[in-house]
């Protein structure tokens, strides 16, 4: 038996909207339930990542309790997943809940108001900017002034460039290709064409990663309905079956201590994924790959077996992942152009593709999608299938 995604909704996304987090959440939830043909009375489960947190401005302003109250839900099961294989964990855990009879329809949500909440001195993406004490692996990275994931991804990119001859031009192809997709996505926050000249003109953030290699903090919410197999058959939208999920991690939970810094936790999670299905990488029609930074896309391509280790630069240069390519990636613009929802926006876009309603950017005949979320040691992978 497989669990299914039966509804997906995004709120209107924006930068510095000054709109309450709950307004974004309610809008996304309404759209997801409408797609599934469900009402709040049908929702008996609730799940989120990572739960309400005031430690990081705008990073997670809503918890399950206030969402349950605001939407008027009566739930049999609920959970917040502060730690897990990736930001995809709520969907994975919700699938387990419906398959074990804990709930019939689980509403999974991710809400951010990072853009409205950040100040000149405090940002969710800069560790320690709020004056909080750092522990664990962060305690030595922040002390070395590696305060942002841009720094951590930057050294991975540097190592990858050194080993395999990738250049900034290859990453520019990722950024400009996803922007080309974003031009056809009315919800994307960046909808002006991005040329290679524009890409190289962007200021350096953490070498070799520049401005357009980094995802965009936004305000918004994404909601999915995960349904039990029999309940899914009664929904308005065709069920998107969670064919397989991979969550393995074979390395330490640090960004800088992996034995091979040209790989990530994505390689472990993807290897685990392919053990759970008869599908193969060449069966994939469309991909939603985590692009907190552009370097993550080639690493995820290799992890999922779309090309060999060190071959992503050629795979990208051949035009495989952009508009018209045989393996289109992040067709809604990704986090580099549509905005950062920590992977939930990428999964939303793959759902639209499988439902055949990604107007202007639809991949013809898309039936199988691969999603990979997370960077560094954080990674989760999933195959979604439409019959």
Residue pairs with C-beta under 8 A, 6 or more apart in sequence:
1 99
1 229
2 229
2 241
2 242
2 243
3 94
3 95
3 96
3 98
3 99
3 226
3 227
3 228
3 229
3 232
3 241
3 242
4 226
4 227
4 229
4 232
4 239
4 240
4 241
4 242
5 91
5 224
5 225
5 226
5 227
5 239
5 240
5 242
5 351
5 384
6 35
6 36
6 38
6 105
6 225
6 226
6 227
6 231
6 232
6 235
6 237
6 239
6 240
7 32
7 33
7 34
7 35
7 36
7 38
7 223
7 224
7 225
7 235
7 237
8 32
8 35
8 222
8 223
8 224
8 225
8 347
8 348
8 351
8 352
9 27
9 28
9 29
9 30
9 31
9 32
9 33
9 34
9 35
9 222
9 223
9 348
10 28
10 31
10 187
10 220
10 221
10 222
10 223
10 341
10 345
10 348
11 23
11 24
11 25
11 27
11 28
11 31
11 220
11 221
11 222
12 24
12 27
12 187
12 220
13 187
13 188
13 189
13 218
13 219
13 220
13 338
13 339
13 341
13 345
14 115
14 189
14 218
14 219
14 220
15 115
15 189
15 216
15 217
15 218
15 219
15 339
16 115
16 116
16 219
17 24
17 113
17 115
17 116
17 219
18 116
19 113
19 116
19 219
21 58
21 61
21 62
21 111
21 112
21 113
21 219
21 221
22 62
22 66
22 67
22 70
24 111
24 113
24 219
24 220
24 221
25 62
25 67
25 70
25 109
25 111
25 221
25 223
26 70
26 71
27 221
28 109
28 111
28 220
28 221
28 222
28 223
29 71
29 107
29 109
29 221
29 223
31 223
32 107
32 223
32 224
32 225
33 39
33 40
33 42
33 43
33 107
33 225
35 225
35 236
35 237
36 105
36 225
36 227
36 235
36 236
36 237
37 235
37 236
37 237
38 105
38 225
38 235
40 71
40 72
40 73
41 74
42 104
42 105
43 71
43 73
43 75
43 105
43 106
43 107
43 225
44 73
44 74
44 75
44 76
44 77
44 103
44 104
44 105
44 106
45 75
45 76
45 77
45 78
45 94
45 97
45 98
45 102
45 103
45 104
45 105
45 106
45 107
45 226
46 64
46 67
46 68
46 73
46 75
46 77
46 78
46 79
46 106
46 107
46 109
47 64
47 78
47 79
47 80
47 81
47 90
47 91
47 93
47 94
47 97
47 106
47 107
47 108
47 109
47 226
48 60
48 62
48 63
48 64
48 67
48 79
48 80
48 81
48 90
48 108
48 109
48 110
49 60
49 80
49 81
49 82
49 84
49 87
49 89
49 90
49 110
49 342
50 60
50 80
50 81
50 82
50 83
51 60
51 63
51 64
51 80
51 81
51 82
52 60
52 61
52 62
52 63
52 65
52 66
52 80
53 59
53 60
53 82
55 130
55 132
56 124
56 130
57 114
57 117
57 118
57 119
57 122
57 123
57 124
57 130
58 112
58 113
58 114
58 115
58 116
58 117
58 118
58 124
58 217
58 219
59 112
59 114
59 124
60 111
60 112
61 111
61 112
61 113
61 117
62 109
62 111
63 80
64 78
64 79
64 80
67 73
67 109
68 75
68 78
71 107
73 107
75 103
76 102
76 103
77 97
77 102
77 103
77 106
79 90
79 93
79 97
81 89
81 90
81 93
84 92
84 93
84 247
84 380
85 92
85 247
85 249
85 265
85 269
85 374
85 378
85 379
85 380
86 247
86 269
86 290
86 343
86 373
86 374
86 378
86 379
86 380
87 110
87 342
87 343
87 344
87 373
87 374
87 378
87 380
88 343
88 347
88 371
88 373
88 374
88 380
88 381
88 382
89 380
90 108
90 109
90 110
91 108
91 224
91 226
91 242
91 347
91 382
92 245
92 247
92 380
92 382
94 103
94 106
94 108
94 226
95 226
95 242
95 245
97 103
97 106
97 226
98 104
98 105
98 106
98 226
98 227
98 228
98 229
98 231
99 228
99 229
101 228
103 228
104 227
104 228
104 231
105 225
105 226
105 227
105 228
105 231
106 225
106 226
106 227
107 223
107 224
107 225
108 223
108 224
108 225
108 226
109 221
109 222
109 223
109 224
110 221
110 222
110 341
110 342
110 344
111 220
111 221
112 217
112 218
112 219
112 220
112 221
112 340
112 341
112 342
113 219
114 123
114 124
114 125
114 217
114 218
114 219
114 340
115 217
115 218
115 219
116 219
117 124
118 124
118 217
121 129
122 129
122 130
123 129
123 217
124 217
125 148
125 149
125 150
125 217
126 147
126 148
127 134
127 138
127 141
127 142
127 147
127 148
128 134
128 138
128 142
128 147
129 147
134 142
137 253
137 254
137 255
137 256
137 257
141 147
141 151
141 152
141 255
141 256
145 151
146 152
148 206
149 255
149 292
149 293
149 375
149 376
150 205
150 206
150 209
150 214
150 293
151 206
152 255
152 256
152 376
153 206
153 209
153 292
153 293
153 295
153 296
153 375
153 376
154 205
154 206
154 207
154 208
154 209
155 256
155 261
156 255
156 261
156 262
156 264
156 295
156 299
156 376
157 166
157 171
157 208
157 209
157 293
157 295
158 207
158 208
159 261
159 262
160 166
160 261
160 262
160 295
160 298
160 299
161 167
161 208
163 262
163 310
164 262
164 310
164 312
164 313
165 313
166 298
166 312
166 313
167 313
168 200
168 208
168 210
169 196
170 298
170 312
170 313
170 316
170 317
171 208
171 209
171 213
171 294
171 295
171 298
172 196
172 199
172 200
172 212
173 316
173 317
173 322
174 291
174 294
174 297
174 298
174 316
174 321
174 329
174 336
175 194
175 199
175 212
175 213
175 294
175 336
175 337
176 194
176 195
176 196
176 199
176 322
177 321
177 322
177 323
177 325
177 329
178 291
178 322
178 329
178 330
178 333
178 334
178 336
178 337
179 190
179 193
179 194
179 333
179 336
179 337
180 193
180 194
180 322
180 323
181 322
181 323
181 328
181 330
181 331
181 332
181 333
181 334
181 337
181 361
182 188
182 190
182 191
182 332
182 333
182 334
182 337
182 338
183 191
183 193
184 359
184 360
184 361
185 191
185 332
185 333
185 338
185 349
185 360
185 361
187 332
187 338
188 332
188 333
188 337
188 338
188 339
189 216
189 218
189 337
189 338
189 339
190 216
190 333
190 336
190 337
190 338
190 339
191 337
194 212
194 337
198 212
199 210
199 212
200 210
202 210
202 211
202 212
203 210
203 211
204 210
204 211
205 211
205 213
205 214
209 293
209 294
209 295
212 294
212 336
213 293
213 294
213 295
213 336
214 292
214 293
214 336
215 291
215 292
215 293
215 334
215 335
215 336
215 339
215 340
216 335
216 336
216 337
216 339
216 340
217 339
217 340
218 339
218 340
218 341
220 339
220 341
220 345
221 341
222 341
222 344
222 345
222 347
222 348
224 344
224 347
224 348
224 351
225 235
226 242
227 235
227 239
232 239
233 239
237 355
238 355
238 386
238 387
239 386
239 387
240 351
240 354
240 355
240 384
240 385
240 386
241 384
241 385
241 386
241 387
242 382
242 383
242 384
243 277
243 279
243 368
243 383
243 384
243 385
244 273
244 274
244 276
244 277
244 279
244 382
244 383
245 273
245 276
245 380
245 381
245 382
245 383
246 269
246 270
246 271
246 272
246 273
246 274
246 275
246 276
246 380
246 381
246 382
247 269
247 272
247 379
247 380
247 381
248 268
248 269
248 271
248 272
249 265
249 268
249 269
249 377
249 379
250 268
251 257
251 258
251 259
251 265
251 268
251 377
252 258
252 377
253 377
254 376
254 377
255 376
255 377
258 264
258 377
262 299
262 309
262 310
263 299
263 302
263 303
263 309
264 296
264 299
264 300
264 303
264 374
264 375
264 376
264 377
264 379
265 374
265 376
265 377
265 378
265 379
266 290
266 296
266 299
266 300
266 303
266 304
266 372
266 374
266 379
266 381
267 302
267 303
268 379
269 303
269 372
269 374
269 379
269 380
269 381
270 300
270 303
270 304
270 305
270 372
270 379
270 381
271 303
272 381
273 304
273 381
273 382
273 383
274 280
274 281
274 305
277 383
279 368
279 383
279 385
280 305
281 304
281 305
281 306
283 368
284 304
284 306
284 327
284 368
284 369
284 370
284 383
285 353
285 363
285 365
285 366
285 367
285 368
285 369
286 327
286 328
286 331
286 350
286 353
286 354
286 363
286 366
286 369
286 370
287 300
287 301
287 304
287 306
287 321
287 327
287 328
287 329
287 330
287 350
287 369
287 370
287 371
287 372
288 329
288 330
288 343
288 346
288 347
288 349
288 350
288 369
288 370
288 371
288 372
289 296
289 297
289 300
289 301
289 304
289 329
289 330
289 334
289 346
289 370
289 371
289 372
290 296
290 297
290 300
290 335
290 343
290 346
290 372
290 373
290 374
290 375
291 297
291 330
291 334
291 335
291 336
291 346
292 335
292 340
292 375
293 375
294 336
296 375
297 312
297 316
297 321
297 329
297 330
298 312
298 313
298 315
298 316
299 312
300 372
301 307
301 312
301 315
301 316
301 321
301 327
301 329
302 308
302 309
302 310
302 311
302 312
303 372
303 379
303 381
304 370
304 372
304 381
306 315
306 320
306 327
307 314
307 315
315 321
315 327
319 325
320 326
320 327
321 327
321 328
321 329
322 328
322 329
323 361
328 363
330 336
330 338
330 346
330 349
331 349
331 353
331 358
331 361
331 363
332 338
332 345
332 346
332 348
332 349
332 352
332 358
332 361
334 345
334 346
335 341
335 343
335 345
335 346
338 345
338 349
339 345
341 348
342 373
343 371
343 373
343 374
346 371
346 373
347 371
347 373
347 382
349 358
350 369
350 370
350 371
350 384
351 369
351 384
352 358
353 362
353 363
353 366
353 369
354 366
354 367
354 368
354 369
354 384
354 385
354 386
355 386
356 362
356 366
366 386
367 385
367 386
368 383
368 384
368 385
368 386
369 383
369 384
369 385
370 381
370 382
370 383
370 384
371 381
371 382
371 383
371 384
372 379
372 380
372 381
372 382
373 379
373 380
373 381
374 380
